[in-house]
Amino acid sequence: MATSDTTVDTLFEHRLSMMQERGFNAEEALSLCNAKKIVAHEESGKTYYYEVMVTWHDVAKLQDAGATNEQILAILI
């Protein structure tokens, strides 16, 4: 299996640049990169909840649905 030189900082910088490419300024992009959401997963009749980071995919889905950047910030932050 190949290894990678990818670091946490590199991943964060990528997420930050992707948010900026979606039309957010640096401050807004940083807020989105630090935002978290709760995801529910059901297994064997039990529901498990996980806290995960908001991704640029979440932003893209909202934009594709017609949400403005101001609405996205209000929803995700």
MMTF fields as JSON, N, C-alpha, C and O atoms, coordinates in Angstrom:
{
  "mmtfVersion": "1.0.0",
  "mmtfProducer": "UNKNOWN",
  "numBonds": 307,
  "numAtoms": 308,
  "numGroups": 77,
  "numChains": 1,
  "numModels": 1,
  "chainsPerModel": [1],
  "groupsPerChain": [77],
  "chainIdList": ["A"],
  "bondAtomList": [4, 2, 8, 6, 12, 10, 16, 14, 20, 18, 24, 22, 28, 26, 32, 30, 36, 34, 40, 38, 44, 42, 48, 46, 52, 50, 56, 54, 60, 58, 64, 62, 68, 66, 72, 70, 76, 74, 80, 78, 84, 82, 88, 86, 92, 90, 96, 94, 100, 98, 104, 102, 108, 106, 112, 110, 116, 114, 120, 118, 124, 122, 128, 126, 132, 130, 136, 134, 140, 138, 144, 142, 148, 146, 152, 150, 156, 154, 160, 158, 164, 162, 168, 166, 172, 170, 176, 174, 180, 178, 184, 182, 188, 186, 192, 190, 196, 194, 200, 198, 204, 202, 208, 206, 212, 210, 216, 214, 220, 218, 224, 222, 228, 226, 232, 230, 236, 234, 240, 238, 244, 242, 248, 246, 252, 250, 256, 254, 260, 258, 264, 262, 268, 266, 272, 270, 276, 274, 280, 278, 284, 282, 288, 286, 292, 290, 296, 294, 300, 298, 304, 302],
  "bondOrderList": [1, 1, 1, 1, 1, 1, 1, 1, 1, 1, 1, 1, 1, 1, 1, 1, 1, 1, 1, 1, 1, 1, 1, 1, 1, 1, 1, 1, 1, 1, 1, 1, 1, 1, 1, 1, 1, 1, 1, 1, 1, 1, 1, 1, 1, 1, 1, 1, 1, 1, 1, 1, 1, 1, 1, 1, 1, 1, 1, 1, 1, 1, 1, 1, 1, 1, 1, 1, 1, 1, 1, 1, 1, 1, 1, 1],
  "groupList": [{"groupName": "MET", "atomNameList": ["N", "CA", "C", "O"], "elementList": ["N", "C", "C", "O"], "formalChargeList": [0, 0, 0, 0], "bondAtomList": [1, 0, 2, 1, 3, 2], "bondOrderList": [1, 1, 2], "singleLetterCode": "M", "chemCompType": "L-PEPTIDE LINKING"}, {"groupName": "ALA", "atomNameList": ["N", "CA", "C", "O"], "elementList": ["N", "C", "C", "O"], "formalChargeList": [0, 0, 0, 0], "bondAtomList": [1, 0, 2, 1, 3, 2], "bondOrderList": [1, 1, 2], "singleLetterCode": "A", "chemCompType": "L-PEPTIDE LINKING"}, {"groupName": "THR", "atomNameList": ["N", "CA", "C", "O"], "elementList": ["N", "C", "C", "O"], "formalChargeList": [0, 0, 0, 0], "bondAtomList": [1, 0, 2, 1, 3, 2], "bondOrderList": [1, 1, 2], "singleLetterCode": "T", "chemCompType": "L-PEPTIDE LINKING"}, {"groupName": "SER", "atomNameList": ["N", "CA", "C", "O"], "elementList": ["N", "C", "C", "O"], "formalChargeList": [0, 0, 0, 0], "bondAtomList": [1, 0, 2, 1, 3, 2], "bondOrderList": [1, 1, 2], "singleLetterCode": "S", "chemCompType": "L-PEPTIDE LINKING"}, {"groupName": "ASP", "atomNameList": ["N", "CA", "C", "O"], "elementList": ["N", "C", "C", "O"], "formalChargeList": [0, 0, 0, 0], "bondAtomList": [1, 0, 2, 1, 3, 2], "bondOrderList": [1, 1, 2], "singleLetterCode": "D", "chemCompType": "L-PEPTIDE LINKING"}, {"groupName": "VAL", "atomNameList": ["N", "CA", "C", "O"], "elementList": ["N", "C", "C", "O"], "formalChargeList": [0, 0, 0, 0], "bondAtomList": [1, 0, 2, 1, 3, 2], "bondOrderList": [1, 1, 2], "singleLetterCode": "V", "chemCompType": "L-PEPTIDE LINKING"}, {"groupName": "LEU", "atomNameList": ["N", "CA", "C", "O"], "elementList": ["N", "C", "C", "O"], "formalChargeList": [0, 0, 0, 0], "bondAtomList": [1, 0, 2, 1, 3, 2], "bondOrderList": [1, 1, 2], "singleLetterCode": "L", "chemCompType": "L-PEPTIDE LINKING"}, {"groupName": "PHE", "atomNameList": ["N", "CA", "C", "O"], "elementList": ["N", "C", "C", "O"], "formalChargeList": [0, 0, 0, 0], "bondAtomList": [1, 0, 2, 1, 3, 2], "bondOrderList": [1, 1, 2], "singleLetterCode": "F", "chemCompType": "L-PEPTIDE LINKING"}, {"groupName": "GLU", "atomNameList": ["N", "CA", "C", "O"], "elementList": ["N", "C", "C", "O"], "formalChargeList": [0, 0, 0, 0], "bondAtomList": [1, 0, 2, 1, 3, 2], "bondOrderList": [1, 1, 2], "singleLetterCode": "E", "chemCompType": "L-PEPTIDE LINKING"}, {"groupName": "HIS", "atomNameList": ["N", "CA", "C", "O"], "elementList": ["N", "C", "C", "O"], "formalChargeList": [0, 0, 0, 0], "bondAtomList": [1, 0, 2, 1, 3, 2], "bondOrderList": [1, 1, 2], "singleLetterCode": "H", "chemCompType": "L-PEPTIDE LINKING"}, {"groupName": "ARG", "atomNameList": ["N", "CA", "C", "O"], "elementList": ["N", "C", "C", "O"], "formalChargeList": [0, 0, 0, 0], "bondAtomList": [1, 0, 2, 1, 3, 2], "bondOrderList": [1, 1, 2], "singleLetterCode": "R", "chemCompType": "L-PEPTIDE LINKING"}, {"groupName": "GLN", "atomNameList": ["N", "CA", "C", "O"], "elementList": ["N", "C", "C", "O"], "formalChargeList": [0, 0, 0, 0], "bondAtomList": [1, 0, 2, 1, 3, 2], "bondOrderList": [1, 1, 2], "singleLetterCode": "Q", "chemCompType": "L-PEPTIDE LINKING"}, {"groupName": "GLY", "atomNameList": ["N", "CA", "C", "O"], "elementList": ["N", "C", "C", "O"], "formalChargeList": [0, 0, 0, 0], "bondAtomList": [1, 0, 2, 1, 3, 2], "bondOrderList": [1, 1, 2], "singleLetterCode": "G", "chemCompType": "PEPTIDE LINKING"}, {"groupName": "ASN", "atomNameList": ["N", "CA", "C", "O"], "elementList": ["N", "C", "C", "O"], "formalChargeList": [0, 0, 0, 0], "bondAtomList": [1, 0, 2, 1, 3, 2], "bondOrderList": [1, 1, 2], "singleLetterCode": "N", "chemCompType": "L-PEPTIDE LINKING"}, {"groupName": "CYS", "atomNameList": ["N", "CA", "C", "O"], "elementList": ["N", "C", "C", "O"], "formalChargeList": [0, 0, 0, 0], "bondAtomList": [1, 0, 2, 1, 3, 2], "bondOrderList": [1, 1, 2], "singleLetterCode": "C", "chemCompType": "L-PEPTIDE LINKING"}, {"groupName": "LYS", "atomNameList": ["N", "CA", "C", "O"], "elementList": ["N", "C", "C", "O"], "formalChargeList": [0, 0, 0, 0], "bondAtomList": [1, 0, 2, 1, 3, 2], "bondOrderList": [1, 1, 2], "singleLetterCode": "K", "chemCompType": "L-PEPTIDE LINKING"}, {"groupName": "ILE", "atomNameList": ["N", "CA", "C", "O"], "elementList": ["N", "C", "C", "O"], "formalChargeList": [0, 0, 0, 0], "bondAtomList": [1, 0, 2, 1, 3, 2], "bondOrderList": [1, 1, 2], "singleLetterCode": "I", "chemCompType": "L-PEPTIDE LINKING"}, {"groupName": "TYR", "atomNameList": ["N", "CA", "C", "O"], "elementList": ["N", "C", "C", "O"], "formalChargeList": [0, 0, 0, 0], "bondAtomList": [1, 0, 2, 1, 3, 2], "bondOrderList": [1, 1, 2], "singleLetterCode": "Y", "chemCompType": "L-PEPTIDE LINKING"}, {"groupName": "TRP", "atomNameList": ["N", "CA", "C", "O"], "elementList": ["N", "C", "C", "O"], "formalChargeList": [0, 0, 0, 0], "bondAtomList": [1, 0, 2, 1, 3, 2], "bondOrderList": [1, 1, 2], "singleLetterCode": "W", "chemCompType": "L-PEPTIDE LINKING"}],
  "groupTypeList": [0, 1, 2, 3, 4, 2, 2, 5, 4, 2, 6, 7, 8, 9, 10, 6, 3, 0, 0, 11, 8, 10, 12, 7, 13, 1, 8, 8, 1, 6, 3, 6, 14, 13, 1, 15, 15, 16, 5, 1, 9, 8, 8, 3, 12, 15, 2, 17, 17, 17, 8, 5, 0, 5, 2, 18, 9, 4, 5, 1, 15, 6, 11, 4, 1, 12, 1, 2, 13, 8, 11, 16, 6, 1, 16, 6, 16],
  "groupIdList": [1, 2, 3, 4, 5, 6, 7, 8, 9, 10, 11, 12, 13, 14, 15, 16, 17, 18, 19, 20, 21, 22, 23, 24, 25, 26, 27, 28, 29, 30, 31, 32, 33, 34, 35, 36, 37, 38, 39, 40, 41, 42, 43, 44, 45, 46, 47, 48, 49, 50, 51, 52, 53, 54, 55, 56, 57, 58, 59, 60, 61, 62, 63, 64, 65, 66, 67, 68, 69, 70, 71, 72, 73, 74, 75, 76, 77],
  "secStructList": [7, 7, 7, 7, 7, 7, 7, 2, 2, 2, 2, 2, 2, 2, 2, 2, 2, 2, 2, 2, 2, 6, 6, 7, 7, 2, 2, 2, 2, 2, 2, 2, 2, 2, 7, 3, 3, 3, 3, 3, 3, 3, 3, 6, 6, 3, 3, 3, 3, 3, 3, 3, 3, 7, 7, 2, 2, 2, 2, 2, 2, 2, 2, 2, 6, 6, 7, 7, 2, 2, 2, 2, 2, 2, 2, 2, 7],
  "xCoordList": [0.855, 0.0, 0.896, 1.875, 0.567, 1.356, 1.037, -0.082, 2.021, 1.822, 1.708, 2.023, 1.263, 1.059, 1.702, 1.79, 2.147, 2.716, 1.659, 1.99, 0.402, -0.683, -0.747, -0.722, -0.83, -0.914, -2.283, -3.041, -2.58, -3.837, -3.894, -4.947, -2.779, -2.743, -3.013, -3.715, -2.457, -2.675, -4.144, -4.703, -4.769, -6.19, -7.035, -7.979, -6.694, -7.438, -7.301, -8.283, -6.094, -5.868, -6.654, -7.162, -6.745, -7.538, -9.015, -9.675, -9.527, -10.93, -11.172, -12.193, -10.238, -10.364, -10.4, -11.231, -9.526, -9.513, -10.773, -11.264, -11.302, -12.539, -13.722, -14.588, -13.761, -14.829, -14.709, -15.715, -13.491, -13.286, -13.663, -14.194, -13.398, -13.795, -15.311, -15.835, -16.009, -17.478, -18.044, -19.263, -17.177, -17.649, -17.626, -18.195, -16.989, -16.921, -15.595, -14.571, -15.629, -14.372, -13.584, -14.076, -12.368, -11.479, -12.086, -11.988, -12.708, -13.298, -14.472, -14.582, -15.335, -16.482, -16.012, -16.54, -15.02, -14.491, -13.896, -14.077, -13.194, -12.613, -13.708, -13.585, -14.769, -15.893, -16.532, -16.875, -16.691, -17.276, -16.35, -16.82, -15.06, -14.102, -14.084, -13.761, -14.42, -14.457, -15.828, -15.975, -16.829, -18.198, -18.321, -17.644, -19.192, -19.442, -20.932, -21.761, -21.255, -22.65, -22.796, -21.814, -24.019, -24.313, -24.913, -25.854, -24.351, -24.832, -25.363, -24.708, -26.557, -27.161, -26.961, -27.046, -26.695, -26.501, -27.239, -27.032, -28.103, -28.859, -28.29, -28.034, -28.101, -27.565, -28.123, -28.05, -28.67, -29.216, -30.239, -30.271, -31.067, -32.105, -31.648, -32.464, -30.373, -29.853, -29.427, -28.939, -29.616, -29.187, -27.932, -27.888, -26.917, -25.654, -25.493, -25.852, -24.963, -24.766, -23.274, -22.544, -22.848, -21.45, -21.337, -22.152, -20.349, -20.061, -18.946, -17.852, -19.24, -18.268, -18.143, -19.012, -17.058, -16.823, -17.74, -18.042, -18.17, -18.905, -17.914, -16.778, -18.334, -17.455, -17.924, -19.027, -17.064, -17.469, -18.584, -19.315, -18.729, -19.826, -21.166, -22.156, -21.185, -22.406, -22.781, -23.95, -21.771, -21.987, -22.476, -23.413, -21.847, -22.225, -23.674, -24.393, -24.105, -25.487, -26.471, -27.49, -26.163, -27.046, -27.061, -28.119, -25.9, -25.843, -26.597, -27.306, -26.455, -27.16, -28.671, -29.441, -29.083, -30.516, -31.04, -32.237, -30.146, -30.581, -30.33, -30.756, -29.654, -29.386, -28.298, -27.333, -28.469, -27.443, -26.338, -26.523, -25.19, -24.097, -24.489, -24.077, -25.281, -25.742, -26.627, -26.521, -27.497, -28.355, -27.525, -27.788, -26.523, -25.661, -24.937, -24.851, -24.418, -23.748, -24.7, -24.326, -25.929, -26.917, -27.292, -27.561, -27.308, -27.69, -26.553, -26.789, -25.335, -24.239, -23.403, -22.681, -23.494, -22.663, -23.517, -23.001],
  "yCoordList": [-1.177, 0.0, 1.234, 1.295, 2.199, 3.424, 4.369, 4.394, 5.127, 6.127, 7.495, 7.672, 8.443, 9.796, 10.798, 10.564, 11.912, 12.976, 13.992, 15.079, 13.642, 14.543, 14.731, 13.761, 15.989, 16.289, 16.881, 17.226, 16.99, 17.606, 19.042, 19.499, 19.752, 21.133, 21.215, 22.115, 20.281, 20.262, 20.032, 20.681, 19.116, 18.846, 20.059, 20.397, 20.714, 21.896, 23.004, 23.663, 23.205, 24.233, 23.935, 24.844, 22.651, 22.266, 22.582, 23.14, 22.22, 22.514, 24.021, 24.476, 24.789, 26.243, 26.792, 27.647, 26.322, 26.807, 26.399, 27.154, 25.218, 24.776, 25.653, 25.955, 26.06, 26.955, 28.309, 28.905, 28.787, 30.063, 29.961, 30.915, 28.828, 28.627, 28.602, 28.882, 28.271, 28.259, 29.664, 29.834, 30.682, 32.063, 32.721, 33.801, 32.113, 32.693, 33.417, 33.009, 34.508, 35.203, 34.391, 33.381, 34.829, 34.063, 33.825, 32.726, 34.848, 34.706, 33.725, 32.873, 33.847, 32.939, 31.506, 30.563, 31.347, 30.019, 29.382, 28.188, 30.167, 29.658, 29.21, 28.168, 29.996, 29.622, 28.317, 27.463, 28.165, 26.933, 25.737, 24.641, 25.943, 24.85, 24.403, 23.25, 25.279, 24.941, 24.453, 23.981, 24.564, 24.168, 22.643, 21.929, 22.174, 20.742, 20.471, 21.355, 19.242, 18.828, 17.472, 16.757, 17.127, 15.846, 14.927, 15.296, 13.727, 12.731, 11.548, 11.062, 11.087, 9.938, 8.688, 8.733, 7.581, 6.297, 5.243, 5.111, 4.492, 3.458, 2.089, 1.769, 1.295, -0.051, -0.948, -0.612, -2.069, -3.057, -2.43, -2.743, -1.551, -0.939, 0.186, 0.757, 0.519, 1.614, 2.752, 2.534, 3.959, 5.132, 5.689, 5.944, 5.87, 6.433, 7.817, 8.031, 8.737, 10.104, 10.421, 10.122, 11.029, 11.391, 12.87, 13.408, 13.51, 14.896, 14.897, 14.39, 15.475, 15.511, 16.941, 17.781, 17.196, 18.521, 18.743, 17.809, 19.979, 20.362, 20.321, 20.776, 19.78, 19.691, 20.654, 21.197, 20.851, 21.704, 21.04, 21.722, 19.716, 19.022, 19.457, 19.608, 19.655, 20.14, 21.513, 21.794, 22.361, 23.713, 23.632, 24.336, 22.778, 22.642, 22.181, 22.673, 21.239, 20.752, 21.883, 22.009, 22.705, 23.822, 24.85, 25.378, 25.138, 26.09, 25.554, 26.304, 24.278, 23.667, 23.686, 23.702, 23.684, 23.749, 25.184, 25.407, 26.167, 27.552, 28.434, 29.588, 27.931, 28.738, 29.772, 29.491, 30.958, 31.987, 31.711, 30.927, 32.357, 32.165, 32.619, 32.008, 33.684, 34.149, 33.099, 32.869, 32.463, 31.416, 30.218, 29.626, 29.859, 28.731, 28.978, 28.087, 30.18, 30.513, 30.389, 29.887, 30.849, 30.782, 29.326, 28.993, 28.481, 27.08, 26.282, 25.506, 26.461, 25.581, 26.06, 25.271, 27.343, 27.843, 28.084, 28.507],
  "zCoordList": [0.0, 0.0, 0.0, 0.744, -0.82, -0.921, 0.236, 0.749, 0.624, 1.665, 1.024, -0.153, 1.792, 1.288, 2.239, 3.444, 1.68, 2.501, 2.916, 3.389, 2.741, 3.085, 4.596, 5.355, 5.023, 6.447, 6.752, 5.845, 8.016, 8.437, 7.929, 7.484, 7.99, 7.512, 6.01, 5.55, 5.256, 3.811, 3.499, 2.615, 4.217, 4.006, 4.364, 3.65, 5.473, 5.894, 4.848, 4.506, 4.346, 3.329, 2.052, 1.395, 1.715, 0.544, 0.762, -0.114, 1.942, 2.251, 2.21, 1.694, 2.75, 2.76, 1.338, 1.03, 0.479, -0.903, -1.651, -2.489, -1.36, -2.012, -1.6, -2.422, -0.337, 0.121, -0.578, -0.963, -0.737, -1.41, -2.884, -3.454, -3.499, -4.892, -5.04, -6.118, -3.976, -4.01, -3.801, -3.783, -3.64, -3.583, -2.225, -2.062, -1.246, 0.094, 0.275, -0.27, 1.056, 1.336, 2.364, 2.867, 2.674, 3.548, 4.928, 5.473, 5.485, 6.83, 6.819, 7.7, 5.83, 5.722, 5.473, 6.064, 4.599, 4.295, 5.547, 5.784, 6.339, 7.58, 8.549, 9.193, 8.647, 9.518, 9.055, 9.873, 7.742, 7.21, 7.449, 7.754, 7.314, 7.541, 8.995, 9.28, 9.903, 11.327, 11.783, 12.91, 10.917, 11.265, 11.301, 10.561, 12.169, 12.299, 12.16, 12.375, 11.798, 11.7, 12.376, 12.573, 12.728, 13.355, 12.291, 11.588, 12.191, 11.241, 12.034, 12.957, 11.668, 12.334, 11.485, 10.258, 12.155, 11.483, 12.29, 13.497, 11.613, 12.321, 11.982, 10.822, 13.025, 12.847, 13.939, 15.121, 13.552, 14.497, 15.44, 16.63, 14.905, 15.711, 16.619, 17.342, 16.603, 17.408, 16.504, 15.395, 16.985, 16.23, 16.876, 18.08, 16.051, 16.5, 15.882, 14.724, 16.644, 16.182, 16.167, 17.112, 15.075, 14.911, 14.575, 13.825, 15.12, 14.79, 13.746, 13.991, 12.573, 11.478, 10.962, 11.196, 10.264, 9.695, 8.482, 7.74, 8.299, 7.097, 5.943, 6.081, 4.811, 3.645, 2.561, 2.623, 1.572, 0.46, -0.336, -1.055, -0.221, -0.885, -0.29, -1.007, 1.034, 1.696, 1.15, 0.884, 0.989, 0.452, -0.985, -1.365, -1.786, -3.192, -3.342, -4.211, -2.501, -2.562, -2.286, -2.966, -1.286, -0.963, -2.088, -2.432, -2.662, -3.774, -4.978, -5.647, -5.26, -6.391, -6.187, -7.148, -4.922, -4.604, -4.632, -4.451, -4.858, -4.986, -3.781, -3.774, -2.763, -1.573, -1.868, -2.578, -1.319, -1.453, -0.44, 0.491, -0.624, 0.324, 1.725, 2.71, 1.824, 3.133, 3.796, 5.001, 3.019, 3.571, 4.007, 5.054, 3.207, 3.549, 4.86, 5.704, 5.033, 6.293, 7.475, 8.534, 7.286, 8.366, 8.683, 9.837, 7.684, 7.884, 8.518, 9.443, 8.038, 8.431, 9.607, 10.217, 9.932, 11.029, 12.261, 13.296]
}
